[in-house]
Amino acid sequence: MKVITGSEMKELDKLVINSLGILAEILMERAGLGVAENILKYYPLEKYEKVLIVCGPGNNGGDGMVCARYLWDKDYEVKVALLSNKEKYKGEALINLKILEKLNFPLEKSENVSTFRDLLYFYSPKIIVDAIFGTGLKRVIDGFFKEVIEEINAYKIKKEAKVVAVDIPSGVCADTGQILGTAVKADLTVTFELPKIGHFFYPGKEYTGKLEIVSIGFPKKIIEEKAPQREYLDFNWAKKVLKPRKGYTHKGTFGHVLILAGSRGKSGAGALCALGSLKGGAGLVTLASTKTLQNVYCSLIPEILTAGFEENDKGEISYKNLKDLLELTKNKDVLVIGPGLGLSEEVKKLFFELISELNIPVVIDADALTHLSENPEILKNYKAPKILTPHPGEAVRLLKVPKEEIMKDRLGSVKKLSELTDSIVVLKGPHSIIYSPDGRCGISSIDEPGLSQGGQGDILSGLIGAFIAQGYEPFIATSLAVYLHGSAGRYLSKNLGPFGYTATEVAETIPKILKEITNDRP
């Protein structure tokens, strides 16, 4: 399944209507019917007999009018509140307004917020349908419309009414999830054909409620060919891309991950990264660190190979090991570098010179990202695949912009960072985003607060390395690792507790998720 923006949905609409000749009236009819069917599903007549449908002047309002007609036909008591003069309704919305008039349907024109409030409290609906603004909204809501939305939200709380949004809650930006002045707080949102960015990204997600996706007649072929390369990474997606293991295999079949990580006080980062690679199925894992930590890692994880190097006075790998490290990279399939590596100038010099000499895929995480922030554009000179795994704070340093700017447009920010570094970038967080320089994008289906704990990023970087080592194309490898890591957290949240589980427990759960995926195949 793909995820799109409001403007991309508008282009798909035009294509379906103008190029294929599917009538806009048919699309609106199916949209309104889809909303009505979901209201019937979640809010049965026996408990929710009164419905107020609040219609703005655009196509979103037209969808609401169609919904009104179907609910009325199912014996709900329905009124339609028109927020604009009838002259402002055009096209398909006007057609459906005229149908309601011919049916002598109860239409209420709200001249101002006082008349709308009077209607709301006098009629006292159990359900309010938000059909005010759709996914095309870009401007800040103010004036009368802002007051109406605030009345709806206040009524919802006071009367414990249910609110259903048509396509997207009015006031949520479909492209970013940001709130355009104010927004309707929905219990249920019924969107059409494909989910929108704003349904998943905060704060818009908090306003969306439960999300239902309704097909309104777009041919699947058109969606596959014309919608952007932005995949929703869920169980069905993972089932398609995870390769089955069969036939004659051995440890060399599944690749060799080299990890450069760990320093005094940060030894756990290296161990967790190696554990992530093992649990992701890498055939061999070598963890390179200081000689002091080598024995520690051998005792912690006997399944890995280790390499110990001279350290500086801060307990970090010394720059003088550069030649030996380059030698160690030979015959390795991927390098994961950064977890707990250290932040000294010496390590920074080692990092930049090491990557300038490498010709294998590299996963750059944690301390290595901090070093990279000094000159992120340098990665354009590195021709092998690069994967960066920043959280928002690390993205701030790399892009040199305020955190607020990144959080307001996470999709735009991850794209900028990918273009700046010519790298695959994972912007971690709720519904993590993966963006590739070739324009492909993945949005994780997972939003698991319990994963907000130290060590989780180390597991993820090791996991990414594991799938690259196994021969997965780097973007697919990265996306699959993000999904599996999030799914392991979700599994633990359901079966162990909503939080308090550790990074080690997440890693140990990954084989369970792999089993669920493989067992679901025919």
Secondary structure, DSSP 8 states (H G I E B T S, - for coil): -B-B-HHHHHHHHHIIIIIS---HHHHHHHHHHHHHHHHHHHS-TTT--EEEEEE-SSHHHHHHHHHHHHHHHTT-EEEEEE-S-GGG--HHHHHHHHHHHHTT--EEE--SHHHHHHHHHHH--SEEEEES--TT--S---HHHHHHHHHHHHHHHHHT-EEEEESS-TTB-TTT--BSS-----SEEEEESS-BHHHHSTTHHHHH-EEEEE--S--HHHHHHHS-SEEEESHHHHHHHS----SS--GGGG-EEEEE---TT-HHHHHHHHHHHHHTT-SEEEEEEEHHHHHHHHHH-TTSEEEEE-B-TTSSB-GGGHHHHHHHTTT-SEEEE-TT---SHHHHHHHHHHHHH--S-EEE-THHHHHHTT-GGGGGG--S-EEE---HHHHHHHHTS-HHHHHHTHHHHHHHHHHHHTSEEEE-STT-EEE-TTS-EEEES---GGG-STTHHHHHHHHHHHHHHTT--HHHHHHHHHHHHHHHHHHHHHHT-SS---HHHHHHHHHHHHHHHHHT--
